[in-house]
């Protein structure tokens, strides 16, 4: 696993394996994809981090 925080990527998803205690992503590169049912004009519903990996070892 990558261990150096990426200061350019803020993340508040505490269940992600790559989240650190300062709300940074520990991955050096992330993939962001559109939501399957996005395109509704609401920013929170438009995209998701495809690099998410649950701390328990399951990819969501």
C-alpha positions as CSV (number, residue, x, y, z in Angstrom):
1,X,0.0,0.0,0.0
2,X,1.1,3.6,-0.6
3,X,1.9,5.5,2.5
4,X,2.7,9.1,1.5
5,X,-0.3,11.5,1.7
6,X,-1.2,13.2,-1.5
7,X,-1.7,16.8,-0.4
8,X,-3.6,17.6,-3.6
9,X,-6.3,15.1,-2.9
10,X,-8.6,15.7,0.1
11,X,-10.8,12.8,1.1
12,X,-13.3,12.4,3.9
13,X,-14.2,8.8,3.3
14,X,-13.0,7.2,6.5
15,X,-13.9,3.7,5.4
16,X,-11.4,3.8,2.5
17,X,-8.0,2.0,3.0
18,X,-6.3,5.1,1.5
19,X,-7.8,7.7,3.8
20,X,-5.5,9.2,6.5
21,X,-6.3,11.0,9.7
22,X,-5.8,14.4,8.1
23,X,-8.4,13.8,5.3
24,X,-5.8,13.2,2.6
25,X,-5.7,10.3,0.2
26,X,-2.6,8.0,0.5
27,X,-2.7,7.0,-3.2
28,X,-0.5,9.0,-5.5
29,X,-3.0,8.6,-8.4
30,X,-6.7,8.1,-8.2
31,X,-9.4,7.3,-10.8
32,X,-12.6,9.3,-10.8
33,X,-15.5,8.0,-12.9
34,X,-19.1,9.2,-13.5
35,X,-21.9,7.7,-11.5
36,X,-24.0,5.2,-13.5
37,X,-27.1,7.3,-12.9
38,X,-25.4,10.7,-12.8
39,X,-25.9,13.6,-15.2
40,X,-28.6,15.1,-13.0
41,X,-26.7,18.4,-12.3
42,X,-26.1,17.7,-8.6
43,X,-22.4,17.6,-8.0
44,X,-22.5,15.0,-5.2
45,X,-24.3,12.6,-7.6
46,X,-22.1,13.1,-10.6
47,X,-18.9,11.3,-9.8
48,X,-17.2,8.8,-7.6
49,X,-13.6,7.7,-6.8
50,X,-13.0,4.4,-8.5
51,X,-9.8,4.0,-6.5
52,X,-11.8,3.4,-3.3
53,X,-10.9,0.3,-1.4
54,X,-12.6,-0.7,1.8
55,X,-10.3,-1.0,4.8
56,X,-11.7,-4.5,5.4
57,X,-10.3,-5.6,2.0
58,X,-13.4,-5.5,-0.1
59,X,-13.6,-3.3,-3.2
60,X,-16.9,-1.5,-3.1
